Amino acid sequence: MDQTTVQTILDRFEIIDVFNRYARGVDTLNKEMYRSCFTDELDADVMAGESVHLTADAWVDQAISAVGAFKKTQHIITNHTITISGDEAEAVAYVQANHFNDENIWSVWGHYSNKFVRTAEGWKINRLVLTMD
């Protein structure tokens, strides 16, 4: 196995790990873990159909606040398809997210179509897109 193949495999695992930290961070309301997934600024389109440019800190604050309204959440992210080109990558992954309160469950099924960049701290999301399927 040549070094390029090894690096591609490592990059794929690192990007999947970002998805895992994203889910774990938001589900545990861990701002630091969730924030570690993003570049300092990002574009986000979450079921709205239009992208918003904002700081990662602003994104994290509003996301943690939104899911904090639920008693518990569980984000399951699977079936990763990752295309890497140098220090940029595009990744699509399925998501099933359940949001629990005493009275009801709100479930979301869809997919993420995220863009990543390699930084000194590792791969980070610089464009987040959630589409409901």
C-alpha positions in Angstrom: 0.0 0.0 0.0 1.5 3.3 -1.0 1.7 6.4 1.2 -1.1 8.2 -0.8 -3.5 5.4 -0.1 -2.6 5.3 3.6 -3.1 9.1 3.9 -6.5 8.8 2.2 -7.6 6.1 4.6 -6.4 8.2 7.6 -8.2 11.3 6.2 -11.4 9.3 5.8 -11.2 8.1 9.4 -10.5 11.6 10.7 -13.5 13.0 8.8 -15.8 10.3 10.1 -14.5 11.2 13.6 -15.6 14.8 13.0 -19.1 13.5 12.3 -18.9 11.4 15.5 -17.8 14.3 17.6 -20.5 16.4 16.0 -23.2 14.0 17.1 -21.7 13.3 20.5 -21.1 17.0 21.2 -24.6 18.1 20.3 -26.3 15.2 22.1 -24.3 15.8 25.3 -24.6 19.6 25.0 -20.8 19.7 25.1 -20.0 23.1 23.5 -16.3 22.5 23.4 -16.6 19.1 21.6 -19.2 20.4 19.2 -17.2 23.6 18.5 -14.1 21.5 17.7 -15.9 20.3 14.5 -16.0 23.7 12.8 -13.7 26.3 11.2 -13.9 29.7 12.8 -16.5 30.7 10.3 -18.9 28.5 8.3 -21.8 28.4 6.0 -24.8 26.6 7.3 -28.1 25.4 5.7 -30.1 23.4 8.0 -33.5 22.4 6.4 -34.0 26.1 5.3 -32.9 25.9 1.7 -30.6 28.8 2.0 -27.1 29.2 3.4 -26.2 31.5 6.2 -22.6 32.6 6.9 -21.8 32.9 10.6 -19.1 32.4 13.2 -18.7 28.9 14.6 -19.3 30.3 18.1 -22.6 31.8 17.0 -23.6 28.5 15.3 -22.6 26.4 18.4 -24.5 28.7 20.8 -27.8 28.5 18.8 -27.5 24.8 18.1 -26.8 23.8 21.7 -29.6 26.2 22.8 -32.1 24.6 20.3 -31.3 21.0 21.3 -31.1 22.0 25.0 -34.9 22.5 24.8 -35.3 18.7 24.6 -34.9 16.3 27.5 -32.6 14.2 25.4 -31.4 13.9 21.7 -29.8 11.2 19.8 -28.1 11.8 16.4 -27.1 8.7 14.4 -24.8 9.5 11.4 -23.9 6.7 9.0 -23.2 5.6 5.5 -20.3 8.1 4.9 -19.3 8.9 1.3 -16.2 11.0 1.3 -14.3 12.6 -1.6 -10.9 14.1 -0.8 -9.1 16.6 -3.0 -5.9 17.8 -1.3 -6.8 19.8 1.8 -10.5 19.9 1.0 -13.2 17.2 1.2 -16.9 16.7 0.5 -18.7 14.2 2.7 -22.3 12.9 2.5 -23.7 10.9 5.4 -27.2 9.8 6.4 -28.6 11.1 9.7 -31.4 10.0 11.9 -32.0 12.4 14.8 -34.4 11.8 17.6 -35.4 14.6 20.0 -37.2 13.5 23.1 -39.5 15.3 25.6 -41.8 13.7 28.1 -44.8 14.2 25.8 -43.4 13.4 22.4 -40.6 12.5 20.1 -39.6 14.6 17.1 -37.6 12.6 14.5 -35.6 13.9 11.6 -34.4 11.7 8.7 -32.1 13.1 6.1 -28.5 13.5 5.1 -25.6 15.9 5.6 -23.7 17.2 2.6 -20.8 18.9 4.3 -17.6 20.4 3.1 -14.4 20.1 5.1 -11.0 21.7 5.1 -7.8 20.4 6.6 -6.4 22.7 9.3 -3.5 22.6 11.7 -5.9 21.0 14.2 -7.3 18.5 11.7 -10.3 18.3 9.5 -13.1 20.7 10.2 -16.5 21.5 8.7 -16.6 24.8 6.8 -20.0 24.2 5.1 -22.8 22.3 6.8 -25.9 21.3 4.9 -28.7 19.2 6.4 -31.4 18.0 4.0 -34.5 16.2 5.2 -35.3 13.1 3.1 
